[in-house]
Amino acid sequence: MKTLVIVIHPDMPNSVINKTWKEALNQHPDRFMVHDLYEAYPDGRINVATEQRLMEQHDKIVFQFPFYWFNCPPLFKQWLDEVLTHGWAYGSKSGFKMAGKTIALAVSLGSDEPDYSSGGKYQYTLDELLRPFELSFDYVKAKYHPPFAWYGMEYNATAEWAEQSVPEYLKFLEAL
């Protein structure tokens, strides 16, 4: 079964790393279903039924996005609020359509990895900052997988540097 990769970047034409990852994934349509939220919903109006069907059709789901302001792009937060509904994703007696699915995040970060540590510039690890996502997916009974992270966009944003991440990203996805 293909891995569903939901790409969430508000400015894909000017992206370096996320655009590179998306292009690499599109070269493997037999292994990955790429779904670009900003491309699918340029007006910000999410089709909840369509999104829920996509989730139901895949056992492995990856949310790919740039990590900025210590969070996700706004359309991803909106997606979480609108798609993971009571009675479908969770509930006291029904729902849990996400139960057992493997969920992972693939994030690009501007700063270098040491900045995300208890003694670093931001005082917290990436895992700590991503904890709300982990808890949300745990709540809907999905299996949260540790994230894939590519650091240093602020200092290394070249096409050659972005290409170096592709083999590691593909390896991460295959291991899910």
FENFENDA-V574610 format. One record per backbone hydrogen bond with DSSP energy under -0.5 kcal/mol. CO is the residue of the C=O (numbers start at 1). NH is the residue of the N-H. E is the energy in kcal/mol with one decimal. If there is no record, write none. Layout:
# FENFENDA-V574610
CO_NH_E ; CO_NH_E
This chain:
# FENFENDA-V574610
3_5_-0.6 ; 3_33_-2.5 ; 4_6_-0.6 ; 4_62_-2.9 ; 5_7_-0.8 ; 5_35_-2.8 ; 6_64_-2.9 ; 7_37_-2.5 ; 8_66_-0.6 ; 9_12_-0.7 ; 11_14_-1.2 ; 12_15_-1.6 ; 16_20_-1.5 ; 17_21_-2.7 ; 18_22_-2.5 ; 19_23_-2.5 ; 20_24_-2.2 ; 21_25_-2.6 ; 22_26_-2.3 ; 23_27_-0.6 ; 24_27_-0.9 ; 25_28_-2.1 ; 28_31_-1.9 ; 28_32_-2.2 ; 31_3_-2.4 ; 32_34_-0.6 ; 33_5_-3.0 ; 33_35_-0.5 ; 35_7_-2.1 ; 35_37_-0.7 ; 36_40_-2.6 ; 37_41_-2.6 ; 39_42_-0.5 ; 41_44_-1.9 ; 44_46_-0.9 ; 46_48_-1.2 ; 47_51_-2.2 ; 48_52_-2.7 ; 49_53_-2.2 ; 50_54_-2.1 ; 51_55_-2.1 ; 52_56_-2.3 ; 53_57_-1.6 ; 55_58_-1.2 ; 59_102_-2.8 ; 60_4_-2.6 ; 61_104_-2.1 ; 62_6_-3.4 ; 62_64_-0.6 ; 63_65_-0.5 ; 63_106_-2.6 ; 64_8_-3.0 ; 65_108_-1.4 ; 66_68_-0.8 ; 67_110_-0.5 ; 68_71_-1.1 ; 71_68_-1.5 ; 73_76_-1.1 ; 73_77_-1.3 ; 74_78_-2.4 ; 75_79_-2.4 ; 76_80_-2.6 ; 77_81_-2.3 ; 78_82_-2.5 ; 79_83_-3.1 ; 79_84_-0.6 ; 80_84_-1.2 ; 83_85_-2.2 ; 85_88_-1.6 ; 85_89_-3.0 ; 85_90_-1.1 ; 88_97_-2.9 ; 90_87_-3.8 ; 96_99_-1.1 ; 98_101_-1.9 ; 101_103_-0.5 ; 101_143_-3.2 ; 102_61_-2.9 ; 103_145_-3.3 ; 104_63_-2.5 ; 105_148_-2.6 ; 106_65_-2.3 ; 107_150_-2.2 ; 108_67_-3.1 ; 109_153_-2.6 ; 110_154_-1.9 ; 110_155_-0.5 ; 111_152_-2.3 ; 112_115_-1.5 ; 113_116_-2.0 ; 115_117_-1.1 ; 115_122_-2.5 ; 116_126_-0.6 ; 117_120_-1.4 ; 120_123_-0.8 ; 125_129_-2.0 ; 126_130_-2.1 ; 128_131_-0.9 ; 130_133_-1.2 ; 130_134_-1.8 ; 131_135_-2.9 ; 132_136_-2.1 ; 133_137_-2.5 ; 134_138_-2.1 ; 135_139_-2.3 ; 136_140_-1.2 ; 137_142_-2.6 ; 138_141_-1.9 ; 141_100_-2.8 ; 142_144_-0.8 ; 143_103_-2.9 ; 147_149_-0.5 ; 148_107_-2.9 ; 149_151_-0.5 ; 150_109_-2.6 ; 152_155_-1.1 ; 152_156_-1.7 ; 153_157_-1.0 ; 156_158_-2.8 ; 158_162_-2.4 ; 159_163_-2.3 ; 160_164_-1.2 ; 161_165_-0.6 ; 162_165_-1.3 ; 162_166_-0.6 ; 163_166_-0.9 ; 163_167_-0.6 ; 165_169_-2.5 ; 166_170_-2.8 ; 167_171_-2.2 ; 168_172_-2.3 ; 169_173_-2.4 ; 170_174_-2.4 ; 171_175_-1.5 ; 173_176_-1.1
